[in-house]
């Protein structure tokens, strides 16, 4: 509907590999100044990373249309 009205749509997907995510969480935990940023929930989400990736890929495919393609 927005595209039909002439709006320009921008979609951004920020992807971090599973290994890079693990390194990032560990790095944040090591530093006393950033340790607070990593929670139990972050590690719980990391544990189901593959599931998040699968669902996200599906969502990207389903929302890619002629007027608003994912590239």
Secondary structure per residue as TSV (DSSP state, phi and psi in degrees):
chain	resnum	aa	ss	phi	psi
A	1	X	-	360.0	-43.5
A	2	X	T	-63.1	-44.9
A	3	X	T	-63.4	-38.4
A	4	X	T	-63.4	-29.1
A	5	X	T	-85.8	3.2
A	6	X	T	94.5	5.0
A	7	X	-	-72.2	145.6
A	8	X	-	-93.2	125.1
A	9	X	-	-104.8	131.8
A	10	X	-	-121.1	128.2
A	11	X	-	-118.3	132.4
A	12	X	-	-121.1	135.4
A	13	X	-	-128.3	117.0
A	14	X	-	-97.1	117.5
A	15	X	-	-113.3	134.1
A	16	X	-	-125.2	126.9
A	17	X	-	-61.2	160.1
A	18	X	H	-60.3	-45.2
A	19	X	H	-64.4	-42.1
A	20	X	H	-65.6	-37.0
A	21	X	H	-63.5	-43.6
A	22	X	H	-59.6	-46.6
A	23	X	H	-62.3	-39.5
A	24	X	H	-64.3	-46.1
A	25	X	H	-63.0	-44.6
A	26	X	H	-63.0	-41.9
A	27	X	H	-62.4	-44.3
A	28	X	H	-63.1	-38.2
A	29	X	H	-68.6	-32.3
A	30	X	H	-67.8	-32.4
A	31	X	S	-89.0	122.4
A	32	X	T	-59.2	-27.6
A	33	X	T	-77.2	-21.2
A	34	X	T	-118.3	-4.1
A	35	X	G	-53.4	-36.0
A	36	X	G	-62.8	-21.6
A	37	X	G	-75.2	-18.6
A	38	X	-	-100.9	121.0
A	39	X	-	-112.6	171.9
A	40	X	H	-59.5	-37.6
A	41	X	H	-63.6	-37.4
A	42	X	H	-58.6	-44.5
A	43	X	H	-70.4	-33.6
A	44	X	H	-65.1	-41.4
A	45	X	H	-66.9	-38.3
A	46	X	H	-61.9	-37.1
A	47	X	H	-62.0	-25.9
A	48	X	T	-112.5	29.7
A	49	X	H	-51.6	-47.6
A	50	X	H	-61.3	-37.5
A	51	X	H	-67.0	-43.3
A	52	X	H	-57.8	-45.3
A	53	X	H	-62.1	-41.9
A	54	X	H	-64.7	-47.1
A	55	X	H	-64.5	-40.8
A	56	X	H	-64.3	-42.9
A	57	X	H	-61.4	-40.6
A	58	X	H	-62.2	-45.1
A	59	X	H	-61.9	-40.8
A	60	X	H	-63.1	-43.9
A	61	X	H	-62.6	-42.6
A	62	X	H	-70.0	-25.3
A	63	X	H	-99.1	0.0
A	64	X	-	-84.2	113.0
A	65	X	-	-125.0	173.1
A	66	X	S	-58.9	-41.3
A	67	X	S	-85.2	-15.7
A	68	X	S	-143.2	68.5
A	69	X	-	-75.2	152.3
A	70	X	-	-89.3	129.9
A	71	X	-	-129.6	360.0
